[in-house]
Amino acid sequence: MSISSGTGQFPGEEQTVKIDRLIAIINYLLRHGRTSAQKLAEEFEVSPRTIVRDMETLGQAGIPIQSVCGADGGYSIMDTYIMDRKTISRKDYDHIAAALRALLSAYADKGVEQTMDKVLPLYVRACAEEVRCQSGETAPHDSRGGAMSQTAGSRGGEYPVLLDFGVANENREVNAAIQTLERAIRQQRTVTFWYTNNENVRKQMEVEPVRLEFKWYNWYLVAFHPKRQDYCMFKLVRMEEIAVLEKGNAVSHEGRGVVLDDNRTMIAVTLRANPSVRAKCREYLNGEVIRVYPNGDFEFRFYAPENEFYWYGVLLSLGNNITILEPQSVIDRILATCDEVSRHYGKNGGD
């Protein structure tokens, strides 16, 4: 694919900007399908008239643009169109490689490794082409004709961004559950399991699995609950005795784009702390300093799910280095916990 301005009205940097926008429009249409000129204008921050001219340029360049009039009309690209690999830059390959490495760190699956093996040679060539363009020299090739690069060899090279989600891959039981649930999702089969909720109530569930998600530092299963006729989310670490049934799903969930809102009750917690725990507050409580006192003490505010365990445990670990200012419910909860712990050790102190 070759795209040029065609009119000579876009010299230098302006021409580069236009070509980058045209390539971005192609990618957008391939991903989102038919899109109105107004939507494209908003997305790329140009006028609808400019979008119309861009579509004419793409058509002249041989891109199979389809235009549909009417309320549901817009522009699209024929399904048979495949982008030339040359339109993908080194930076694009950086993003793809970083995403695959992140997935590989979080998700122990042979298929991800195989995908990485397919993408890595393209990444190596992109690196070599960039070096060749910058130096004006011809990069050395191996015996198979593939460009070799000192920046990205067979070991994966150096990536500008590396995302390590190894924390998602630490629990062996959860890893086993992921494999079982993924198989059930692909086969569209119902699963059963025992589940312990936040109130420590244990129930047996039978659901239709839809997808697996890693969020809030945990793996979750999004599933359809036939009895409730609604979609629910289950934390994998709370699931036990998972079994895939012979029974298939009663409902097809493909293409539904199920999105579950975070319906957890959130609260704002404000505390005063001494300087010795400032770094820990910022690291573990994910909030902000809202006031600093002359002696170095500071006020800190963060927002968290009311019944979530992690942040409450952090507050207890900070001990008398902090004083909760609000809400009163958190103060009462800490006092009750300290009282229970004191009675526990007082009762068993003589044992």
C-alpha positions as CSV (number, residue, x, y, z in Angstrom):
1,M,0.0,0.0,0.0
2,S,1.3,3.4,-0.9
3,I,-0.4,6.6,0.3
4,S,0.6,10.1,-0.8
5,S,-1.2,13.5,-0.6
6,G,-1.6,13.5,-4.3
7,T,-2.1,17.3,-4.5
8,G,1.3,18.6,-3.3
9,Q,-0.5,20.7,-0.7
10,F,1.1,19.0,2.3
11,P,4.8,19.4,2.2
12,G,7.2,18.4,4.9
13,E,5.8,17.9,8.3
14,E,2.2,18.5,7.3
15,Q,2.4,15.7,4.7
16,T,3.7,13.3,7.3
17,V,0.9,14.3,9.7
18,K,-1.7,13.6,7.0
19,I,-0.2,10.2,6.0
20,D,-0.1,9.2,9.7
21,R,-3.7,10.2,10.0
22,L,-4.7,8.2,6.9
23,I,-3.0,5.1,8.3
24,A,-4.7,5.6,11.7
25,I,-8.1,5.9,10.0
26,I,-7.5,2.6,8.1
27,N,-6.7,0.9,11.4
28,Y,-9.7,2.5,13.1
29,L,-12.1,1.3,10.4
30,L,-10.7,-2.2,10.4
31,R,-11.2,-2.3,14.1
32,H,-14.5,-0.6,14.5
33,G,-16.3,-1.2,11.2
34,R,-18.7,1.3,9.7
35,T,-18.2,4.7,11.3
36,S,-19.8,8.1,10.4
37,A,-17.8,11.0,9.1
38,Q,-18.7,13.0,12.2
39,K,-17.4,10.3,14.5
40,L,-14.1,10.0,12.6
41,A,-13.8,13.8,12.7
42,E,-14.2,13.8,16.5
43,E,-11.8,10.9,16.9
44,F,-9.0,12.5,14.8
45,E,-9.8,16.1,15.7
46,V,-10.4,17.4,12.2
47,S,-13.4,18.6,10.3
48,P,-16.0,16.3,8.6
49,R,-14.9,17.9,5.3
50,T,-11.3,16.8,5.9
51,I,-12.5,13.3,6.6
52,V,-14.4,13.3,3.2
53,R,-11.1,14.4,1.5
54,D,-9.2,11.7,3.4
55,M,-11.6,9.0,2.1
56,E,-11.1,10.2,-1.4
57,T,-7.3,10.0,-0.9
58,L,-7.6,6.5,0.4
59,G,-9.8,5.4,-2.5
60,Q,-7.3,6.8,-5.0
61,A,-4.5,4.9,-3.1
62,G,-6.5,1.6,-3.8
63,I,-8.0,1.1,-0.3
64,P,-11.5,-0.4,-0.8
65,I,-13.5,2.2,1.1
66,Q,-17.3,1.6,1.2
67,S,-19.7,4.5,1.8
68,V,-23.3,4.1,3.0
69,C,-25.7,6.9,3.2
70,G,-28.5,7.4,5.8
71,A,-28.9,7.5,9.5
72,D,-26.9,4.4,10.0
73,G,-24.4,5.2,7.3
74,G,-20.7,5.9,7.3
75,Y,-17.5,4.6,6.0
76,S,-16.1,1.1,6.2
77,I,-13.4,-1.0,4.5
78,M,-14.2,-4.2,2.7
79,D,-13.7,-7.4,4.8
80,T,-11.3,-8.9,2.3
81,Y,-8.8,-6.1,2.7
82,I,-5.5,-6.9,4.5
83,M,-3.0,-4.2,5.5
84,D,0.5,-4.3,4.2
85,R,2.9,-5.2,7.0
86,K,5.1,-2.2,6.0
87,T,2.5,0.2,7.5
88,I,3.3,-1.2,11.0
89,S,6.2,0.7,12.5
90,R,8.9,-0.3,15.0
91,K,6.9,1.6,17.7
92,D,3.8,-0.5,16.8
93,Y,5.9,-3.7,17.2
94,D,7.2,-2.4,20.5
95,H,3.6,-2.1,21.7
96,I,2.6,-5.6,20.4
97,A,5.7,-7.2,21.9
98,A,5.2,-5.5,25.3
99,A,1.6,-6.6,25.4
100,L,2.5,-10.2,24.6
101,R,5.3,-10.3,27.1
102,A,2.9,-8.9,29.8
103,L,0.3,-11.6,28.9
104,L,3.0,-14.3,29.0
105,S,4.0,-13.1,32.5
106,A,0.5,-13.3,33.8
107,Y,-0.9,-16.2,31.9
108,A,0.9,-19.6,31.7
109,D,-0.4,-20.7,28.3
110,K,1.6,-22.4,25.5
111,G,-0.5,-20.6,22.9
112,V,0.9,-17.2,24.0
113,E,4.4,-18.5,23.6
114,Q,3.6,-19.7,20.1
115,T,2.2,-16.3,19.3
116,M,5.3,-14.6,20.6
117,D,7.4,-16.9,18.4
118,K,5.4,-15.7,15.4
119,V,5.6,-12.0,16.2
120,L,9.3,-11.9,17.3
121,P,10.8,-12.3,13.8
122,L,8.7,-9.4,12.6
123,Y,9.9,-7.3,15.5
124,V,13.5,-8.2,14.7
125,R,13.0,-7.1,11.1
126,A,11.3,-3.8,12.2
127,C,14.3,-3.1,14.5
128,A,16.8,-3.8,11.7
129,E,14.9,-1.6,9.2
130,E,14.9,1.3,11.6
131,V,18.7,0.9,12.1
132,R,19.2,0.7,8.4
133,C,17.1,3.9,7.8
134,Q,18.9,5.8,10.6
135,S,22.4,4.8,9.5
136,G,21.9,4.8,5.8
137,E,23.7,1.5,5.7
138,T,22.6,-2.0,4.7
139,A,22.0,-4.2,7.8
140,P,23.6,-7.6,7.8
141,H,21.5,-10.6,7.0
142,D,21.6,-14.2,8.1
143,S,21.8,-17.2,5.8
144,R,18.0,-17.4,5.6
145,G,17.7,-13.8,4.4
146,G,16.3,-12.3,7.6
147,A,17.7,-9.0,8.8
148,M,19.7,-9.3,12.0
149,S,19.6,-6.6,14.7
150,Q,21.8,-6.0,17.7
151,T,18.8,-4.4,19.5
152,A,16.4,-7.3,19.2
153,G,17.9,-10.8,18.7
154,S,16.5,-14.2,19.3
155,R,16.4,-13.7,23.0
156,G,13.8,-10.9,22.6
157,G,16.1,-7.8,22.7
158,E,15.6,-4.7,24.8
159,Y,12.1,-3.3,24.9
160,P,11.5,0.3,25.9
161,V,8.5,-0.8,28.1
162,L,8.3,-4.1,30.0
163,L,5.1,-4.9,31.9
164,D,5.6,-7.8,34.4
165,F,2.3,-9.2,35.8
166,G,4.0,-12.1,37.4
167,V,1.8,-11.6,40.5
168,A,-1.1,-12.9,38.4
169,N,0.8,-16.2,37.9
170,E,1.9,-17.0,41.4
171,N,-0.9,-19.1,42.7
172,R,-0.8,-22.7,41.3
173,E,-4.4,-23.5,42.3
174,V,-5.6,-20.3,40.4
175,N,-3.5,-21.3,37.4
176,A,-5.1,-24.7,37.3
177,A,-8.6,-23.1,37.6
178,I,-7.8,-20.8,34.7
179,Q,-7.0,-23.7,32.5
180,T,-10.2,-25.5,33.5
181,L,-12.4,-22.4,33.0
182,E,-10.8,-21.4,29.7
183,R,-11.5,-24.9,28.4
184,A,-15.2,-24.6,29.5
185,I,-15.5,-21.1,27.9
186,R,-14.1,-22.3,24.6
187,Q,-16.4,-25.4,24.7
188,Q,-19.4,-23.3,25.9
189,R,-20.0,-25.7,28.7
190,T,-21.6,-25.0,32.1
191,V,-19.4,-25.3,35.3
192,T,-20.1,-25.8,39.0
193,F,-18.0,-24.8,42.0
194,W,-18.2,-24.0,45.7
195,Y,-17.8,-20.3,46.3
196,T,-17.1,-18.3,49.5
197,N,-18.3,-14.7,49.4
198,N,-17.2,-11.7,51.4
199,E,-19.5,-12.6,54.2
200,N,-17.8,-16.0,54.5
201,V,-20.9,-17.8,53.2
202,R,-20.1,-20.9,51.2
203,K,-22.5,-21.9,48.4
204,Q,-22.4,-24.2,45.4
205,M,-22.8,-22.4,42.1
206,E,-23.7,-23.5,38.6
207,V,-23.0,-20.9,35.9
208,E,-22.2,-20.4,32.3
209,P,-18.6,-19.0,32.0
210,V,-18.1,-16.1,29.7
211,R,-14.5,-14.8,30.2
212,L,-11.6,-14.5,32.6
213,E,-10.3,-11.1,33.7
214,F,-7.3,-10.0,35.7
215,K,-8.2,-6.8,37.6
216,W,-7.8,-5.4,41.1
217,Y,-4.7,-7.6,41.5
218,N,-6.9,-10.8,41.2
219,W,-8.3,-13.2,38.6
220,Y,-12.0,-13.1,38.1
221,L,-14.6,-15.2,36.2
222,V,-17.4,-13.3,34.4
223,A,-20.3,-15.8,34.1
224,F,-24.0,-15.9,33.4
225,H,-26.1,-17.1,36.4
226,P,-29.2,-18.9,34.9
227,K,-31.2,-18.7,38.1
228,R,-30.7,-15.0,38.4
229,Q,-30.8,-14.4,34.7
230,D,-27.9,-12.0,35.0
231,Y,-24.1,-11.8,34.7
232,C,-22.0,-12.0,37.8
233,M,-18.3,-11.9,38.7
234,F,-16.5,-14.5,40.9
235,K,-13.0,-14.2,42.3
236,L,-11.0,-17.3,41.3
237,V,-9.2,-17.6,44.6
238,R,-12.5,-18.1,46.4
239,M,-13.6,-20.9,44.0
240,E,-13.2,-24.6,45.0
241,E,-13.9,-27.9,43.4
242,I,-14.5,-26.5,39.9
243,A,-16.0,-29.0,37.5
244,V,-17.0,-28.7,33.9
245,L,-20.4,-30.3,33.1
246,E,-21.5,-32.1,30.0
247,K,-24.3,-29.6,29.8
248,G,-23.8,-26.9,27.2
249,N,-24.7,-23.2,27.7
250,A,-28.4,-22.4,27.3
251,V,-27.5,-18.9,26.0
252,S,-24.9,-17.9,23.5
253,H,-22.7,-15.2,25.0
254,E,-20.4,-14.6,22.1
255,G,-20.4,-11.0,20.8
256,R,-22.5,-9.7,23.6
257,G,-19.7,-7.4,24.9
258,V,-20.7,-8.0,28.5
259,V,-19.4,-5.3,30.8
260,L,-19.9,-5.4,34.5
261,D,-19.8,-2.1,36.5
262,D,-17.9,-1.9,39.7
263,N,-20.8,-1.9,42.1
264,R,-18.7,-2.1,45.2
265,T,-19.5,0.5,47.9
266,M,-16.6,3.0,47.9
267,I,-15.7,5.1,50.9
268,A,-13.3,8.1,51.4
269,V,-10.8,7.6,54.3
270,T,-8.8,10.5,55.7
271,L,-6.0,10.1,58.1
272,R,-3.2,12.0,59.8
273,A,0.2,10.4,59.9
274,N,3.8,11.1,60.9
275,P,6.5,11.4,58.2
276,S,7.9,7.9,58.8
277,V,5.0,6.3,57.0
278,R,4.5,8.7,54.1
279,A,6.1,6.5,51.5
280,K,4.0,3.5,52.7
281,C,0.8,5.5,52.5
282,R,1.5,6.5,49.0
283,E,2.6,3.0,47.9
284,Y,-0.1,0.9,49.5
285,L,-3.1,3.1,49.9
286,N,-3.1,4.8,46.4
287,G,-4.3,8.2,47.6
288,E,-2.9,11.7,47.9
289,V,-1.4,14.0,50.5
290,I,-4.0,16.9,51.1
291,R,-2.2,18.8,53.9
292,V,1.2,19.1,55.4
293,Y,1.8,20.3,59.0
294,P,4.9,22.3,60.2
295,N,6.2,19.3,62.1
296,G,6.1,17.1,59.0
297,D,2.9,15.3,59.8
298,F,0.5,15.1,56.9
299,E,-3.1,14.4,56.1
300,F,-3.8,11.7,53.5
301,R,-7.0,10.7,51.7
302,F,-7.7,7.6,49.7
303,Y,-10.8,5.9,48.3
304,A,-11.4,2.2,48.6
305,P,-14.1,-0.5,48.5
306,E,-15.8,-0.5,52.0
307,N,-15.6,-4.3,52.5
308,E,-12.3,-4.9,50.9
309,F,-9.7,-6.6,53.1
310,Y,-6.4,-5.2,51.8
311,W,-6.5,-1.5,52.7
312,Y,-7.9,-2.3,56.2
313,G,-5.0,-4.6,56.9
314,V,-2.6,-1.9,55.8
315,L,-4.2,0.6,58.2
316,L,-3.8,-1.9,61.1
317,S,-0.1,-2.5,60.1
318,L,0.6,1.2,60.4
319,G,-0.4,1.1,64.1
320,N,0.0,4.3,66.1
321,N,1.8,6.0,63.3
322,I,-1.5,7.1,61.9
323,T,-4.8,8.5,63.3
324,I,-8.0,8.0,61.3
325,L,-9.9,11.3,61.0
326,E,-12.9,10.1,59.1
327,P,-15.2,8.3,58.5
328,Q,-16.3,7.3,62.0
329,S,-17.2,3.8,60.8
330,V,-13.5,3.0,60.1
331,I,-12.5,4.4,63.5
332,D,-15.2,2.2,65.2
333,R,-14.0,-0.8,63.2
334,I,-10.4,-0.4,64.2
335,L,-11.3,0.1,67.9
336,A,-13.4,-3.1,67.8
337,T,-10.6,-5.0,66.2
338,C,-8.0,-3.8,68.7
339,D,-10.4,-4.7,71.6
340,E,-11.0,-8.2,70.3
341,V,-7.3,-8.8,69.8
342,S,-6.5,-7.5,73.3
343,R,-9.2,-9.7,74.9
344,H,-7.9,-12.7,72.8
345,Y,-4.3,-12.4,74.0
346,G,-5.4,-11.5,77.6
347,K,-7.5,-14.6,77.8
348,N,-4.7,-16.8,76.4
349,G,-1.8,-15.0,78.0
350,G,-1.4,-17.5,80.8
351,D,-1.4,-20.6,78.5
